[in-house]
Amino acid sequence: MTSEPAQPARDRRTGRARPGLVPGDRIKRASDFLNLELDTRVRMFEEMTPRECAQLFHDWAFWARPDQAPPDGDWIIWLILAGRGAGKTRAGAEAVRTWVQTYPIVNLIGATIADARDIMVRGESGILACCRRDERPRFLAADLRLEWPNGAVSALFSAEEPDRLRGKQHMKLWCDELAAWRQPDAFDQAMLGLRLGDKPQAVITTTPRPTKIIKTLSAGKDTIVTRGSTFDNKAHLARAFFERITARYKGRAIGRQELFAEIVEETPGALWSRALLERQRVAPEAAPKEFAEIVVAVDPPARSGSKSDECGLIVAAKAQSGLFYVLADLTSQGETPGAWGARVGAAFRGFKANRVVAEINNGGDMVTEVLRQSEPNLPVRAVHATRGKFLRAEPIAAAYERGLVFHAGTFMKLEDQLCALTPDFDRRAAGSSPDRADALVWALADLLGVGQASAGGMYEFWTGAGRESADQKAP
């Protein structure tokens, strides 16, 4: 502590003098305050007025960790790569809160419009929760807009609608979960609109994945990268959440990504690689508009409830050219049989599919009956797994290698499961079953004509009828 009283600190958002909270100028962050003796801390709080307490509670410069505070320097993009629960949403919300004091157009882009609304604006760490009452914006949900007391405006956009970003201009931007954006064109459109004001900037908050856009941004000369791990924010996480997520991911390659925010390239021995999936990716609008066959595949859970496995639900199609496309991942979790059955029926109708392929290991004939309750005349092909996941997936991964299968967009969770599927995969060690990957295998096996997908592995596919069938369909 210094011996001379410090001058009142100035609020970096308003420029007004903020009442001195502590004697001396060494108390700049909460970590400095916590290093003081307990009786000193108690005395300081006792001497503070209610107004000063309220100011301190909302003073992000005081509470933020160094990796959550905007970096110094001349940058265009601040890329925050952080693990689950690391506080990246709060950092993005606080950046917006600071910017609107000076810039009248500060916009938000979420992976979906629901994410922008429910996480970036209304979430526990979102904009509305971070602001003092006197500076809190008015959220016009119907107009997808925030109106701030000082006249600034923040429009909400979805990365699923890149065309809506055409022509839109921004002074500042907050882009959330960029690694989960299905259409890379959305980011291109966002950057083309970042052109107003004296210092256009964007903060990007995301759990990293080894996608092309994340790797390109990380290496960019105009990008400042900061990282945060789940463990950095342990004190602010519910104990049950922290224990559950660390038990699931710690010690695994995916844990380096989800907990420590590392860009993990590949899992040794996995059937799929990130590079392969990037090679076999097309923009949704570049996929054919008409298909020869469309299949909805479902891998239902054995039970419902919050602790149940996911209900894998994948839509895939065969084009007239003989190529195959993954069109949608509609997987859900925790639903009742009636609910996921209705979801399958809706997918069948919505995509005008030819049939449904359903794994019946869990539930037997009852699975078919559940599905037909939602769609009485639903054409269902029941399949039964008699081989391990790896063997069933081998011929499908081989079809990717041969350039036969494409992803129409990005399917983040599905691709994580594919890239983790190794010969020694253990669902208990992984903490979950790769139900999305299973559903994809069933869908593509049906379209490829590999017979019953459980009939064999790669050897049978490449030496038997399966290969002949696939070769006939190749362009």
Buried (B, 14 or more C-beta within 10 A) or exposed (E): EEEEEBEEBEBEBEEEEBEBBBBEBEBEBBEBBEEBEEEBBEEBEEEBEEEBEBBBEBBBBBBBBEBBBBEEEEBBBBBBBBBBBBBBBBBBBBBBBBBBBBBBBBBBBBBBBEBBBEBBBBBEBBBBBBBEEEBBBEBEEEEBBBBBEEEBBBBBBBBBBBEBBEEBEBBBBBBBBBBBBBBBBBBEBBBBBBEBBEEBBBBBBBBBBBBEBBBEBBEBEEBBBBBBBBBBBEEEBEEEEBEEBBEBBBEBBBBBBBBBBBBBEBBEEBBBBBEBBBEBBBBBEEBBEEBBBBBBBBBBBEEBEEEBBBBBBBBBBBBEEBBBBBBBBBBEBBBEBEEBBBBBBBBBEEBEBBBBBBBBBBBEEEBBEBBBBBBEEBEBBBBEBEBEBBBBBBBBBBBBBEEBBBBBBBBBBBBBBBBBBBEEBEEEEBBEBBBBBBBBBBBBBBBBBBBBBBBBBBEBBBEBEBBEBBEEBEE
